[in-house]
């Protein structure tokens, strides 16, 4: 299910996340470099790309069929658990991307 639309910018991505309970303008901006294992490469901010509130993070991945994508995770105290979704290129036009979510199967849950 598509829950977001993003546009590639010079430094990252700008867009929105929309669902029955979420209506947020957000930005993905590069995270500060860290040597820590599994440190995120991206910060997900709600609101302005320079001063927004950090609500999540992203990690670069490459899939066999999807190619390069960003695995995004964001959370809120009202959520039962974090939302995990993937930011993929929407078309061959280059700067349009979509955030896709699917409900985790029972075997994927802890």
N, C-alpha and C positions, 0 to 999 in steps of 0.2 A: 504494500500500500504506500502510495506517495504521500508523505507528510510535509514535504518542503520543496521550495524552489529557490535556487541560488544562481548567482552570476559571478563568474570569475572576475576578480579585480587585480590590480597591480600587485597587491601584497597578500591577497587571500581570496575570500569569498564573502559576498553579502547576499542576504535573502530573508526568507521567512519560514517559520515552522507553523503549520496550521493543522488542528484536529478538533474534535468536539470540545476539548478542554484547554487547548493551547492555541494562542494567537500571538506570536512573538516575532518581531523583527530582530534578526541576529546577524553576527559576523563570525567567520572563522579566520583567525589571525595566527601567524606563526608563533609558536611557543618559544620561550627562552631556551636555548640549548642546555641539555642536561646529560651527564654521563650515566645517570641512573638507568638501570635496565627497565624497559617498557615505559620510559618517560614519554608523554605525549608530544607530538610534533606540532599540534594545533591547540589553540584555546578557543572555545565557543563562548562568545559574549552576547548578552541580550542588550539591545540598544546600540548606542554609538560604538563604532569600531575602535575608538581611542579611549573612551571612558566608560564603556559598558560594563555591566556586572558579569563576572565569569559564572557560567552555568554548566559548563561541560568541557570536554576535550576531544581530540581526534588523533588518530594514528594512521599513517600512510600504509597502504597494502597494495598488492598486485594480485589479481585473480586471473585464472586461466582464461575464462570467458569474458569477464568484465573489464579486464585490463586494470589500470591504476584507479584506485578509489580511496576514500578516507572513511575509516570506521569511526563513527561519532558516538559519544555517550554523553547524555545530560541527565540532570536529576533536579528534583524539587521536593521539599518536605511533604508536599501533598501527594506525591507519587508513591505507590506501593514498592516500586523498585525502579532503578535507573532505566531510561529509554536508550536502547542501542539501535542505531540505524546506519546506513551506508550512503555516502554522498558519491554519486556516479555522474559521469557526463551524460546529459539528456539526449544529445544528438551529435552529429558530426560537425555542427556549426561552431563548436569550440567553447564558448563561454557560458552556455546554459547547462546547469547541473540540477539533479533531483535528489532529494533525501528520501530513501526507501526504508520502510520499517516492516517487519513481519513478526508476529507473535512467536516467542520461543517455544519450541516443542517441549514436552515434559522431560525428555532425555537431555535437553540442553540446560535445564535448570539445576541449581546446586542441590 
